[in-house]
Amino acid sequence: MRSKLFVEAENICDNIQKNDYLKHQLAEAEHMAESMENIPLLSYSAFNEYYLTGNRQIYERVYFQRRKLLNALFILAVVYEDDETYIKRLEDIIWAITDEFTWALPAHVAHIKNDKPVKTSL
């Protein structure tokens, strides 16, 4: 797979081993994949928290964790192309992200309360 996707990086593993920055990035990706064994849940209550209190952080923290996990698993799937574990987990996070209610953050989505859109100032 790697050679088909990244023709210019046929020796990607060799390049990583020769570059301290890339080694660090790979270690970070491995750590993220290990520490997030389960895909974080994006709940309605976290989404709605912004409309109730103005707190963006609860939903956004999980939203961006999922995107970081996607990136980490993609890197690991490319580097360790013979390890089906990373491919399966990558498929799961892609599925989870495509299953989200919206790919926009709550602060960027009109919300209906009492049949009227919430007014926001720009």
Jmol script that loads the backbone (N, CA, C; Angstrom):
load data "model"
ATOM      1  N   MET A   1       0.831  -1.192   0.000  1.00  0.00           N
ATOM      2  CA  MET A   1       0.000   0.000   0.000  1.00  0.00           C
ATOM      3  C   MET A   1       0.873   1.253   0.000  1.00  0.00           C
ATOM      4  N   ARG A   2       1.883   1.282   0.854  1.00  0.00           N
ATOM      5  CA  ARG A   2       2.716   2.472   0.989  1.00  0.00           C
ATOM      6  C   ARG A   2       3.327   2.862  -0.355  1.00  0.00           C
ATOM      7  N   SER A   3       3.858   1.894  -1.075  1.00  0.00           N
ATOM      8  CA  SER A   3       4.516   2.215  -2.337  1.00  0.00           C
ATOM      9  C   SER A   3       3.531   2.732  -3.375  1.00  0.00           C
ATOM     10  N   LYS A   4       2.278   2.340  -3.282  1.00  0.00           N
ATOM     11  CA  LYS A   4       1.271   2.824  -4.223  1.00  0.00           C
ATOM     12  C   LYS A   4       0.814   4.238  -3.881  1.00  0.00           C
ATOM     13  N   LEU A   5       0.716   4.541  -2.589  1.00  0.00           N
ATOM     14  CA  LEU A   5       0.248   5.862  -2.166  1.00  0.00           C
ATOM     15  C   LEU A   5       1.354   6.911  -2.192  1.00  0.00           C
ATOM     16  N   PHE A   6       2.552   6.507  -1.810  1.00  0.00           N
ATOM     17  CA  PHE A   6       3.645   7.454  -1.628  1.00  0.00           C
ATOM     18  C   PHE A   6       4.873   6.990  -2.410  1.00  0.00           C
ATOM     19  N   VAL A   7       4.789   7.098  -3.713  1.00  0.00           N
ATOM     20  CA  VAL A   7       5.879   6.653  -4.577  1.00  0.00           C
ATOM     21  C   VAL A   7       7.177   7.371  -4.207  1.00  0.00           C
ATOM     22  N   GLU A   8       7.087   8.646  -3.892  1.00  0.00           N
ATOM     23  CA  GLU A   8       8.284   9.429  -3.573  1.00  0.00           C
ATOM     24  C   GLU A   8       8.899   9.050  -2.229  1.00  0.00           C
ATOM     25  N   ALA A   9       8.212   8.231  -1.445  1.00  0.00           N
ATOM     26  CA  ALA A   9       8.714   7.875  -0.106  1.00  0.00           C
ATOM     27  C   ALA A   9       8.806   6.364   0.052  1.00  0.00           C
ATOM     28  N   GLU A  10       9.417   5.709  -0.939  1.00  0.00           N
ATOM     29  CA  GLU A  10       9.525   4.252  -0.878  1.00  0.00           C
ATOM     30  C   GLU A  10      10.275   3.787   0.365  1.00  0.00           C
ATOM     31  N   ASN A  11      11.200   4.593   0.808  1.00  0.00           N
ATOM     32  CA  ASN A  11      12.006   4.229   1.978  1.00  0.00           C
ATOM     33  C   ASN A  11      11.568   4.999   3.212  1.00  0.00           C
ATOM     34  N   ILE A  12      10.275   5.093   3.407  1.00  0.00           N
ATOM     35  CA  ILE A  12       9.745   5.924   4.497  1.00  0.00           C
ATOM     36  C   ILE A  12      10.268   5.481   5.871  1.00  0.00           C
ATOM     37  N   CYS A  13      10.354   4.189   6.094  1.00  0.00           N
ATOM     38  CA  CYS A  13      10.856   3.706   7.390  1.00  0.00           C
ATOM     39  C   CYS A  13      12.325   4.076   7.578  1.00  0.00           C
ATOM     40  N   ASP A  14      13.111   3.977   6.526  1.00  0.00           N
ATOM     41  CA  ASP A  14      14.519   4.388   6.603  1.00  0.00           C
ATOM     42  C   ASP A  14      14.627   5.880   6.876  1.00  0.00           C
ATOM     43  N   ASN A  15      13.791   6.660   6.203  1.00  0.00           N
ATOM     44  CA  ASN A  15      13.810   8.112   6.411  1.00  0.00           C
ATOM     45  C   ASN A  15      13.463   8.462   7.851  1.00  0.00           C
ATOM     46  N   ILE A  16      12.507   7.761   8.420  1.00  0.00           N
ATOM     47  CA  ILE A  16      12.112   8.016   9.807  1.00  0.00           C
ATOM     48  C   ILE A  16      13.262   7.699  10.749  1.00  0.00           C
ATOM     49  N   GLN A  17      13.923   6.568  10.534  1.00  0.00           N
ATOM     50  CA  GLN A  17      15.021   6.164  11.412  1.00  0.00           C
ATOM     51  C   GLN A  17      16.214   7.120  11.351  1.00  0.00           C
ATOM     52  N   LYS A  18      16.360   7.831  10.252  1.00  0.00           N
ATOM     53  CA  LYS A  18      17.484   8.759  10.085  1.00  0.00           C
ATOM     54  C   LYS A  18      17.177  10.167  10.581  1.00  0.00           C
ATOM     55  N   ASN A  19      15.933  10.445  10.928  1.00  0.00           N
ATOM     56  CA  ASN A  19      15.524  11.804  11.260  1.00  0.00           C
ATOM     57  C   ASN A  19      14.901  11.836  12.648  1.00  0.00           C
ATOM     58  N   ASP A  20      15.540  12.544  13.566  1.00  0.00           N
ATOM     59  CA  ASP A  20      15.057  12.605  14.950  1.00  0.00           C
ATOM     60  C   ASP A  20      13.659  13.191  15.061  1.00  0.00           C
ATOM     61  N   TYR A  21      13.370  14.204  14.255  1.00  0.00           N
ATOM     62  CA  TYR A  21      12.040  14.815  14.294  1.00  0.00           C
ATOM     63  C   TYR A  21      10.974  13.795  13.874  1.00  0.00           C
ATOM     64  N   LEU A  22      11.240  13.070  12.784  1.00  0.00           N
ATOM     65  CA  LEU A  22      10.280  12.072  12.319  1.00  0.00           C
ATOM     66  C   LEU A  22      10.131  10.927  13.316  1.00  0.00           C
ATOM     67  N   LYS A  23      11.227  10.535  13.951  1.00  0.00           N
ATOM     68  CA  LYS A  23      11.156   9.486  14.988  1.00  0.00           C
ATOM     69  C   LYS A  23      10.259   9.948  16.130  1.00  0.00           C
ATOM     70  N   HIS A  24      10.408  11.204  16.507  1.00  0.00           N
ATOM     71  CA  HIS A  24       9.585  11.763  17.581  1.00  0.00           C
ATOM     72  C   HIS A  24       8.113  11.780  17.174  1.00  0.00           C
ATOM     73  N   GLN A  25       7.836  12.187  15.940  1.00  0.00           N
ATOM     74  CA  GLN A  25       6.451  12.220  15.457  1.00  0.00           C
ATOM     75  C   GLN A  25       5.836  10.824  15.425  1.00  0.00           C
ATOM     76  N   LEU A  26       6.610   9.835  15.011  1.00  0.00           N
ATOM     77  CA  LEU A  26       6.119   8.460  14.985  1.00  0.00           C
ATOM     78  C   LEU A  26       5.840   7.966  16.406  1.00  0.00           C
ATOM     79  N   ALA A  27       6.728   8.290  17.333  1.00  0.00           N
ATOM     80  CA  ALA A  27       6.518   7.904  18.735  1.00  0.00           C
ATOM     81  C   ALA A  27       5.258   8.560  19.296  1.00  0.00           C
ATOM     82  N   GLU A  28       5.028   9.814  18.940  1.00  0.00           N
ATOM     83  CA  GLU A  28       3.814  10.516  19.367  1.00  0.00           C
ATOM     84  C   GLU A  28       2.567   9.841  18.812  1.00  0.00           C
ATOM     85  N   ALA A  29       2.618   9.445  17.552  1.00  0.00           N
ATOM     86  CA  ALA A  29       1.481   8.760  16.926  1.00  0.00           C
ATOM     87  C   ALA A  29       1.223   7.425  17.618  1.00  0.00           C
ATOM     88  N   GLU A  30       2.279   6.692  17.922  1.00  0.00           N
ATOM     89  CA  GLU A  30       2.135   5.410  18.621  1.00  0.00           C
ATOM     90  C   GLU A  30       1.537   5.615  20.009  1.00  0.00           C
ATOM     91  N   HIS A  31       2.024   6.637  20.710  1.00  0.00           N
ATOM     92  CA  HIS A  31       1.508   6.929  22.054  1.00  0.00           C
ATOM     93  C   HIS A  31       0.019   7.283  21.997  1.00  0.00           C
ATOM     94  N   MET A  32      -0.350   8.109  21.030  1.00  0.00           N
ATOM     95  CA  MET A  32      -1.758   8.489  20.905  1.00  0.00           C
ATOM     96  C   MET A  32      -2.620   7.264  20.620  1.00  0.00           C
ATOM     97  N   ALA A  33      -2.188   6.421  19.712  1.00  0.00           N
ATOM     98  CA  ALA A  33      -2.958   5.228  19.359  1.00  0.00           C
ATOM     99  C   ALA A  33      -3.099   4.290  20.557  1.00  0.00           C
ATOM    100  N   GLU A  34      -2.045   4.165  21.352  1.00  0.00           N
ATOM    101  CA  GLU A  34      -2.094   3.302  22.528  1.00  0.00           C
ATOM    102  C   GLU A  34      -2.965   3.897  23.631  1.00  0.00           C
ATOM    103  N   SER A  35      -2.885   5.213  23.813  1.00  0.00           N
ATOM    104  CA  SER A  35      -3.619   5.842  24.920  1.00  0.00           C
ATOM    105  C   SER A  35      -5.102   5.993  24.615  1.00  0.00           C
ATOM    106  N   MET A  36      -5.477   5.993  23.334  1.00  0.00           N
ATOM    107  CA  MET A  36      -6.882   6.099  22.944  1.00  0.00           C
ATOM    108  C   MET A  36      -7.321   4.796  22.310  1.00  0.00           C
ATOM    109  N   GLU A  37      -7.441   3.784  23.143  1.00  0.00           N
ATOM    110  CA  GLU A  37      -7.851   2.486  22.614  1.00  0.00           C
ATOM    111  C   GLU A  37      -9.277   2.532  22.068  1.00  0.00           C
ATOM    112  N   ASN A  38     -10.128   3.315  22.728  1.00  0.00           N
ATOM    113  CA  ASN A  38     -11.514   3.482  22.267  1.00  0.00           C
ATOM    114  C   ASN A  38     -11.678   4.864  21.649  1.00  0.00           C
ATOM    115  N   ILE A  39     -12.526   4.944  20.672  1.00  0.00           N
ATOM    116  CA  ILE A  39     -12.795   6.228  20.020  1.00  0.00           C
ATOM    117  C   ILE A  39     -13.618   7.092  20.976  1.00  0.00           C
ATOM    118  N   PRO A  40     -13.157   8.321  21.254  1.00  0.00           N
ATOM    119  CA  PRO A  40     -13.913   9.199  22.150  1.00  0.00           C
ATOM    120  C   PRO A  40     -15.314   9.481  21.606  1.00  0.00           C
ATOM    121  N   LEU A  41     -16.280   9.519  22.492  1.00  0.00           N
ATOM    122  CA  LEU A  41     -17.683   9.711  22.125  1.00  0.00           C
ATOM    123  C   LEU A  41     -18.030  11.193  22.042  1.00  0.00           C
ATOM    124  N   LEU A  42     -18.642  11.587  20.939  1.00  0.00           N
ATOM    125  CA  LEU A  42     -19.182  12.936  20.799  1.00  0.00           C
ATOM    126  C   LEU A  42     -20.667  12.870  21.133  1.00  0.00           C
ATOM    127  N   SER A  43     -21.024  13.349  22.300  1.00  0.00           N
ATOM    128  CA  SER A  43     -22.412  13.230  22.762  1.00  0.00           C
ATOM    129  C   SER A  43     -23.221  14.483  22.433  1.00  0.00           C
ATOM    130  N   TYR A  44     -24.532  14.301  22.416  1.00  0.00           N
ATOM    131  CA  TYR A  44     -25.436  15.430  22.217  1.00  0.00           C
ATOM    132  C   TYR A  44     -25.270  16.432  23.361  1.00  0.00           C
ATOM    133  N   SER A  45     -25.146  15.933  24.575  1.00  0.00           N
ATOM    134  CA  SER A  45     -25.039  16.853  25.721  1.00  0.00           C
ATOM    135  C   SER A  45     -23.786  17.720  25.611  1.00  0.00           C
ATOM    136  N   ALA A  46     -22.695  17.164  25.114  1.00  0.00           N
ATOM    137  CA  ALA A  46     -21.483  17.966  24.907  1.00  0.00           C
ATOM    138  C   ALA A  46     -21.706  18.990  23.794  1.00  0.00           C
ATOM    139  N   PHE A  47     -22.376  18.569  22.724  1.00  0.00           N
ATOM    140  CA  PHE A  47     -22.695  19.472  21.615  1.00  0.00           C
ATOM    141  C   PHE A  47     -23.576  20.616  22.109  1.00  0.00           C
ATOM    142  N   ASN A  48     -24.591  20.292  22.878  1.00  0.00           N
ATOM    143  CA  ASN A  48     -25.574  21.268  23.353  1.00  0.00           C
ATOM    144  C   ASN A  48     -25.017  22.176  24.446  1.00  0.00           C
ATOM    145  N   GLU A  49     -23.944  21.785  25.090  1.00  0.00           N
ATOM    146  CA  GLU A  49     -23.346  22.580  26.171  1.00  0.00           C
ATOM    147  C   GLU A  49     -22.995  23.990  25.692  1.00  0.00           C
ATOM    148  N   TYR A  50     -22.552  24.110  24.465  1.00  0.00           N
ATOM    149  CA  TYR A  50     -22.224  25.434  23.935  1.00  0.00           C
ATOM    150  C   TYR A  50     -23.456  26.333  23.938  1.00  0.00           C
ATOM    151  N   TYR A  51     -24.605  25.795  23.560  1.00  0.00           N
ATOM    152  CA  TYR A  51     -25.831  26.590  23.488  1.00  0.00           C
ATOM    153  C   TYR A  51     -26.379  26.909  24.872  1.00  0.00           C
ATOM    154  N   LEU A  52     -26.121  26.043  25.820  1.00  0.00           N
ATOM    155  CA  LEU A  52     -26.610  26.267  27.182  1.00  0.00           C
ATOM    156  C   LEU A  52     -25.725  27.211  27.976  1.00  0.00           C
ATOM    157  N   THR A  53     -24.404  27.063  27.836  1.00  0.00           N
ATOM    158  CA  THR A  53     -23.487  27.813  28.692  1.00  0.00           C
ATOM    159  C   THR A  53     -22.453  28.639  27.934  1.00  0.00           C
ATOM    160  N   GLY A  54     -22.320  28.384  26.628  1.00  0.00           N
ATOM    161  CA  GLY A  54     -21.278  29.056  25.856  1.00  0.00           C
ATOM    162  C   GLY A  54     -19.936  28.347  25.934  1.00  0.00           C
ATOM    163  N   ASN A  55     -19.886  27.230  26.658  1.00  0.00           N
ATOM    164  CA  ASN A  55     -18.635  26.485  26.818  1.00  0.00           C
ATOM    165  C   ASN A  55     -18.363  25.656  25.565  1.00  0.00           C
ATOM    166  N   ARG A  56     -17.299  26.010  24.852  1.00  0.00           N
ATOM    167  CA  ARG A  56     -16.918  25.304  23.627  1.00  0.00           C
ATOM    168  C   ARG A  56     -16.025  24.099  23.920  1.00  0.00           C
ATOM    169  N   GLN A  57     -15.316  24.149  25.027  1.00  0.00           N
ATOM    170  CA  GLN A  57     -14.218  23.217  25.267  1.00  0.00           C
ATOM    171  C   GLN A  57     -14.647  21.758  25.420  1.00  0.00           C
ATOM    172  N   ILE A  58     -15.784  21.502  25.996  1.00  0.00           N
ATOM    173  CA  ILE A  58     -16.196  20.121  26.246  1.00  0.00           C
ATOM    174  C   ILE A  58     -16.318  19.358  24.927  1.00  0.00           C
ATOM    175  N   TYR A  59     -17.035  19.908  23.983  1.00  0.00           N
ATOM    176  CA  TYR A  59     -17.233  19.249  22.688  1.00  0.00           C
ATOM    177  C   TYR A  59     -15.959  19.304  21.850  1.00  0.00           C
ATOM    178  N   GLU A  60     -15.328  20.463  21.796  1.00  0.00           N
ATOM    179  CA  GLU A  60     -14.164  20.635  20.936  1.00  0.00           C
ATOM    180  C   GLU A  60     -12.998  19.746  21.341  1.00  0.00           C
ATOM    181  N   ARG A  61     -12.820  19.527  22.638  1.00  0.00           N
ATOM    182  CA  ARG A  61     -11.732  18.666  23.104  1.00  0.00           C
ATOM    183  C   ARG A  61     -11.864  17.273  22.487  1.00  0.00           C
ATOM    184  N   VAL A  62     -13.064  16.703  22.552  1.00  0.00           N
ATOM    185  CA  VAL A  62     -13.298  15.366  22.002  1.00  0.00           C
ATOM    186  C   VAL A  62     -13.246  15.399  20.476  1.00  0.00           C
ATOM    187  N   TYR A  63     -13.825  16.408  19.867  1.00  0.00           N
ATOM    188  CA  TYR A  63     -13.839  16.557  18.410  1.00  0.00           C
ATOM    189  C   TYR A  63     -12.407  16.523  17.859  1.00  0.00           C
ATOM    190  N   PHE A  64     -11.526  17.308  18.468  1.00  0.00           N
ATOM    191  CA  PHE A  64     -10.150  17.375  17.970  1.00  0.00           C
ATOM    192  C   PHE A  64      -9.337  16.145  18.369  1.00  0.00           C
ATOM    193  N   GLN A  65      -9.672  15.496  19.467  1.00  0.00           N
ATOM    194  CA  GLN A  65      -9.014  14.227  19.801  1.00  0.00           C
ATOM    195  C   GLN A  65      -9.269  13.202  18.709  1.00  0.00           C
ATOM    196  N   ARG A  66     -10.488  13.167  18.219  1.00  0.00           N
ATOM    197  CA  ARG A  66     -10.833  12.225  17.148  1.00  0.00           C
ATOM    198  C   ARG A  66     -10.029  12.516  15.886  1.00  0.00           C
ATOM    199  N   ARG A  67      -9.852  13.782  15.531  1.00  0.00           N
ATOM    200  CA  ARG A  67      -9.065  14.133  14.342  1.00  0.00           C
ATOM    201  C   ARG A  67      -7.594  13.786  14.542  1.00  0.00           C
ATOM    202  N   LYS A  68      -7.083  14.001  15.737  1.00  0.00           N
ATOM    203  CA  LYS A  68      -5.688  13.629  16.015  1.00  0.00           C
ATOM    204  C   LYS A  68      -5.507  12.117  15.937  1.00  0.00           C
ATOM    205  N   LEU A  69      -6.484  11.382  16.442  1.00  0.00           N
ATOM    206  CA  LEU A  69      -6.426   9.928  16.361  1.00  0.00           C
ATOM    207  C   LEU A  69      -6.455   9.474  14.903  1.00  0.00           C
ATOM    208  N   LEU A  70      -7.277  10.109  14.087  1.00  0.00           N
ATOM    209  CA  LEU A  70      -7.318   9.812  12.654  1.00  0.00           C
ATOM    210  C   LEU A  70      -5.933   9.989  12.033  1.00  0.00           C
ATOM    211  N   ASN A  71      -5.298  11.113  12.307  1.00  0.00           N
ATOM    212  CA  ASN A  71      -3.962  11.378  11.762  1.00  0.00           C
ATOM    213  C   ASN A  71      -2.946  10.356  12.244  1.00  0.00           C
ATOM    214  N   ALA A  72      -2.969  10.070  13.537  1.00  0.00           N
ATOM    215  CA  ALA A  72      -2.007   9.117  14.110  1.00  0.00           C
ATOM    216  C   ALA A  72      -2.177   7.735  13.490  1.00  0.00           C
ATOM    217  N   LEU A  73      -3.415   7.276  13.389  1.00  0.00           N
ATOM    218  CA  LEU A  73      -3.660   5.947  12.838  1.00  0.00           C
ATOM    219  C   LEU A  73      -3.314   5.876  11.360  1.00  0.00           C
ATOM    220  N   PHE A  74      -3.519   6.962  10.635  1.00  0.00           N
ATOM    221  CA  PHE A  74      -3.128   6.973   9.231  1.00  0.00           C
ATOM    222  C   PHE A  74      -1.615   6.824   9.102  1.00  0.00           C
ATOM    223  N   ILE A  75      -0.876   7.591   9.881  1.00  0.00           N
ATOM    224  CA  ILE A  75       0.591   7.507   9.849  1.00  0.00           C
ATOM    225  C   ILE A  75       1.045   6.088  10.189  1.00  0.00           C
ATOM    226  N   LEU A  76       0.473   5.517  11.246  1.00  0.00           N
ATOM    227  CA  LEU A  76       0.867   4.173  11.674  1.00  0.00           C
ATOM    228  C   LEU A  76       0.488   3.120  10.633  1.00  0.00           C
ATOM    229  N   ALA A  77      -0.651   3.291   9.990  1.00  0.00           N
ATOM    230  CA  ALA A  77      -1.069   2.337   8.954  1.00  0.00           C
ATOM    231  C   ALA A  77      -0.128   2.379   7.758  1.00  0.00           C
ATOM    232  N   VAL A  78       0.393   3.550   7.444  1.00  0.00           N
ATOM    233  CA  VAL A  78       1.330   3.666   6.333  1.00  0.00           C
ATOM    234  C   VAL A  78       2.693   3.098   6.717  1.00  0.00           C
ATOM    235  N   VAL A  79       3.179   3.452   7.891  1.00  0.00           N
ATOM    236  CA  VAL A  79       4.511   3.006   8.318  1.00  0.00           C
ATOM    237  C   VAL A  79       4.534   1.504   8.589  1.00  0.00           C
ATOM    238  N   TYR A  80       3.506   1.013   9.272  1.00  0.00           N
ATOM    239  CA  TYR A  80       3.448  -0.409   9.621  1.00  0.00           C
ATOM    240  C   TYR A  80       2.386  -1.092   8.763  1.00  0.00           C
ATOM    241  N   GLU A  81       2.583  -1.040   7.464  1.00  0.00           N
ATOM    242  CA  GLU A  81       1.565  -1.516   6.534  1.00  0.00           C
ATOM    243  C   GLU A  81       1.238  -2.994   6.682  1.00  0.00           C
ATOM    244  N   ASP A  82       2.109  -3.763   7.300  1.00  0.00           N
ATOM    245  CA  ASP A  82       1.838  -5.190   7.483  1.00  0.00           C
ATOM    246  C   ASP A  82       1.012  -5.475   8.738  1.00  0.00           C
ATOM    247  N   ASP A  83       0.791  -4.463   9.557  1.00  0.00           N
ATOM    248  CA  ASP A  83       0.037  -4.634  10.805  1.00  0.00           C
ATOM    249  C   ASP A  83      -1.424  -4.267  10.570  1.00  0.00           C
ATOM    250  N   GLU A  84      -2.274  -5.256  10.450  1.00  0.00           N
ATOM    251  CA  GLU A  84      -3.704  -5.045  10.178  1.00  0.00           C
ATOM    252  C   GLU A  84      -4.412  -4.297  11.306  1.00  0.00           C
ATOM    253  N   THR A  85      -3.842  -4.314  12.500  1.00  0.00           N
ATOM    254  CA  THR A  85      -4.465  -3.628  13.642  1.00  0.00           C
ATOM    255  C   THR A  85      -4.668  -2.150  13.333  1.00  0.00           C
ATOM    256  N   TYR A  86      -3.651  -1.517  12.782  1.00  0.00           N
ATOM    257  CA  TYR A  86      -3.754  -0.083  12.484  1.00  0.00           C
ATOM    258  C   TYR A  86      -4.757   0.184  11.367  1.00  0.00           C
ATOM    259  N   ILE A  87      -4.802  -0.680  10.376  1.00  0.00           N
ATOM    260  CA  ILE A  87      -5.772  -0.510   9.290  1.00  0.00           C
ATOM    261  C   ILE A  87      -7.196  -0.608   9.843  1.00  0.00           C
ATOM    262  N   LYS A  88      -7.448  -1.598  10.682  1.00  0.00           N
ATOM    263  CA  LYS A  88      -8.792  -1.776  11.248  1.00  0.00           C
ATOM    264  C   LYS A  88      -9.184  -0.594  12.120  1.00  0.00           C
ATOM    265  N   ARG A  89      -8.253  -0.124  12.930  1.00  0.00           N
ATOM    266  CA  ARG A  89      -8.562   1.035  13.772  1.00  0.00           C
ATOM    267  C   ARG A  89      -8.751   2.292  12.938  1.00  0.00           C
ATOM    268  N   LEU A  90      -7.974   2.426  11.863  1.00  0.00           N
ATOM    269  CA  LEU A  90      -8.143   3.560  10.953  1.00  0.00           C
ATOM    270  C   LEU A  90      -9.524   3.516  10.315  1.00  0.00           C
ATOM    271  N   GLU A  91      -9.957   2.350   9.895  1.00  0.00           N
ATOM    272  CA  GLU A  91     -11.293   2.208   9.322  1.00  0.00           C
ATOM    273  C   GLU A  91     -12.362   2.603  10.340  1.00  0.00           C
ATOM    274  N   ASP A  92     -12.161   2.211  11.603  1.00  0.00           N
ATOM    275  CA  ASP A  92     -13.134   2.537  12.650  1.00  0.00           C
ATOM    276  C   ASP A  92     -13.227   4.046  12.904  1.00  0.00           C
ATOM    277  N   ILE A  93     -12.083   4.732  12.936  1.00  0.00           N
ATOM    278  CA  ILE A  93     -12.144   6.174  13.202  1.00  0.00           C
ATOM    279  C   ILE A  93     -12.715   6.907  11.996  1.00  0.00           C
ATOM    280  N   ILE A  94     -12.422   6.449  10.789  1.00  0.00           N
ATOM    281  CA  ILE A  94     -13.033   7.056   9.603  1.00  0.00           C
ATOM    282  C   ILE A  94     -14.550   6.880   9.659  1.00  0.00           C
ATOM    283  N   TRP A  95     -14.992   5.686  10.009  1.00  0.00           N
ATOM    284  CA  TRP A  95     -16.428   5.401  10.131  1.00  0.00           C
ATOM    285  C   TRP A  95     -17.056   6.325  11.171  1.00  0.00           C
ATOM    286  N   ALA A  96     -16.400   6.457  12.324  1.00  0.00           N
ATOM    287  CA  ALA A  96     -16.941   7.284  13.404  1.00  0.00           C
ATOM    288  C   ALA A  96     -17.055   8.748  12.979  1.00  0.00           C
ATOM    289  N   ILE A  97     -16.056   9.250  12.287  1.00  0.00           N
ATOM    290  CA  ILE A  97     -16.085  10.653  11.863  1.00  0.00           C
ATOM    291  C   ILE A  97     -17.156  10.871  10.798  1.00  0.00           C
ATOM    292  N   THR A  98     -17.294   9.935   9.882  1.00  0.00           N
ATOM    293  CA  THR A  98     -18.330  10.110   8.864  1.00  0.00           C
ATOM    294  C   THR A  98     -19.728   9.954   9.447  1.00  0.00           C
ATOM    295  N   ASP A  99     -19.831   9.368  10.615  1.00  0.00           N
ATOM    296  CA  ASP A  99     -21.115   9.170  11.282  1.00  0.00           C
ATOM    297  C   ASP A  99     -21.507  10.345  12.191  1.00  0.00           C
ATOM    298  N   GLU A 100     -20.664  11.362  12.279  1.00  0.00           N
ATOM    299  CA  GLU A 100     -20.963  12.495  13.147  1.00  0.00           C
ATOM    300  C   GLU A 100     -22.175  13.274  12.637  1.00  0.00           C
ATOM    301  N   PHE A 101     -22.904  13.854  13.560  1.00  0.00           N
ATOM    302  CA  PHE A 101     -24.082  14.666  13.226  1.00  0.00           C
ATOM    303  C   PHE A 101     -23.703  15.774  12.248  1.00  0.00           C
ATOM    304  N   THR A 102     -22.609  16.440  12.530  1.00  0.00           N
ATOM    305  CA  THR A 102     -22.088  17.479  11.648  1.00  0.00           C
ATOM    306  C   THR A 102     -20.587  17.522  11.830  1.00  0.00           C
ATOM    307  N   TRP A 103     -19.887  17.968  10.806  1.00  0.00           N
ATOM    308  CA  TRP A 103     -18.445  18.137  10.923  1.00  0.00           C
ATOM    309  C   TRP A 103     -18.095  19.552  11.355  1.00  0.00           C
ATOM    310  N   ALA A 104     -19.098  20.361  11.579  1.00  0.00           N
ATOM    311  CA  ALA A 104     -18.880  21.716  12.071  1.00  0.00           C
ATOM    312  C   ALA A 104     -18.922  21.709  13.595  1.00  0.00           C
ATOM    313  N   LEU A 105     -18.246  22.652  14.179  1.00  0.00           N
ATOM    314  CA  LEU A 105     -18.283  22.803  15.636  1.00  0.00           C
ATOM    315  C   LEU A 105     -19.579  23.505  16.031  1.00  0.00           C
ATOM    316  N   PRO A 106     -20.075  23.246  17.250  1.00  0.00           N
ATOM    317  CA  PRO A 106     -21.368  23.814  17.659  1.00  0.00           C
ATOM    318  C   PRO A 106     -21.457  25.334  17.496  1.00  0.00           C
ATOM    319  N   ALA A 107     -20.357  26.022  17.723  1.00  0.00           N
ATOM    320  CA  ALA A 107     -20.388  27.482  17.601  1.00  0.00           C
ATOM    321  C   ALA A 107     -20.612  27.944  16.163  1.00  0.00           C
ATOM    322  N   HIS A 108     -20.518  27.019  15.225  1.00  0.00           N
ATOM    323  CA  HIS A 108     -20.672  27.372  13.811  1.00  0.00           C
ATOM    324  C   HIS A 108     -21.925  26.763  13.190  1.00  0.00           C
ATOM    325  N   VAL A 109     -22.822  26.289  14.035  1.00  0.00           N
ATOM    326  CA  VAL A 109     -24.054  25.650  13.579  1.00  0.00           C
ATOM    327  C   VAL A 109     -25.235  26.402  14.176  1.00  0.00           C
ATOM    328  N   ALA A 110     -26.187  26.801  13.337  1.00  0.00           N
ATOM    329  CA  ALA A 110     -27.402  27.438  13.853  1.00  0.00           C
ATOM    330  C   ALA A 110     -28.142  26.421  14.720  1.00  0.00           C
ATOM    331  N   HIS A 111     -28.657  26.872  15.836  1.00  0.00           N
ATOM    332  CA  HIS A 111     -29.360  25.984  16.756  1.00  0.00           C
ATOM    333  C   HIS A 111     -30.772  26.523  16.957  1.00  0.00           C
ATOM    334  N   ILE A 112     -31.732  25.654  16.921  1.00  0.00           N
ATOM    335  CA  ILE A 112     -33.131  26.055  17.042  1.00  0.00           C
ATOM    336  C   ILE A 112     -33.592  25.895  18.490  1.00  0.00           C
ATOM    337  N   LYS A 113     -34.121  26.978  19.043  1.00  0.00           N
ATOM    338  CA  LYS A 113     -34.735  26.951  20.381  1.00  0.00           C
ATOM    339  C   LYS A 113     -36.045  27.709  20.267  1.00  0.00           C
ATOM    340  N   ASN A 114     -37.092  27.125  20.746  1.00  0.00           N
ATOM    341  CA  ASN A 114     -38.410  27.759  20.686  1.00  0.00           C
ATOM    342  C   ASN A 114     -38.777  28.165  19.256  1.00  0.00           C
ATOM    343  N   ASP A 115     -38.434  27.314  18.316  1.00  0.00           N
ATOM    344  CA  ASP A 115     -38.730  27.524  16.892  1.00  0.00           C
ATOM    345  C   ASP A 115     -38.063  28.761  16.298  1.00  0.00           C
ATOM    346  N   LYS A 116     -37.055  29.317  16.961  1.00  0.00           N
ATOM    347  CA  LYS A 116     -36.341  30.463  16.425  1.00  0.00           C
ATOM    348  C   LYS A 116     -34.838  30.177  16.479  1.00  0.00           C
ATOM    349  N   PRO A 117     -34.118  30.544  15.434  1.00  0.00           N
ATOM    350  CA  PRO A 117     -32.672  30.356  15.475  1.00  0.00           C
ATOM    351  C   PRO A 117     -32.044  31.232  16.558  1.00  0.00           C
ATOM    352  N   VAL A 118     -31.023  30.740  17.194  1.00  0.00           N
ATOM    353  CA  VAL A 118     -30.283  31.543  18.165  1.00  0.00           C
ATOM    354  C   VAL A 118     -29.565  32.631  17.406  1.00  0.00           C
ATOM    355  N   LYS A 119     -29.671  33.864  17.872  1.00  0.00           N
ATOM    356  CA  LYS A 119     -29.010  34.980  17.212  1.00  0.00           C
ATOM    357  C   LYS A 119     -27.584  35.068  17.705  1.00  0.00           C
ATOM    358  N   THR A 120     -26.684  35.212  16.763  1.00  0.00           N
ATOM    359  CA  THR A 120     -25.275  35.380  17.113  1.00  0.00           C
ATOM    360  C   THR A 120     -24.792  36.657  16.480  1.00  0.00           C
ATOM    361  N   SER A 121     -23.825  37.284  17.102  1.00  0.00           N
ATOM    362  CA  SER A 121     -23.259  38.499  16.545  1.00  0.00           C
ATOM    363  C   SER A 121     -21.931  38.135  15.879  1.00  0.00           C
ATOM    364  N   LEU A 122     -21.669  38.767  14.779  1.00  0.00           N
ATOM    365  CA  LEU A 122     -20.409  38.522  14.065  1.00  0.00           C
ATOM    366  C   LEU A 122     -19.471  39.655  14.227  1.00  0.00           C
TER     367      LEU A 122
END
end "model"
wireframe off; spacefill off
backbone 0.3
color backbone group
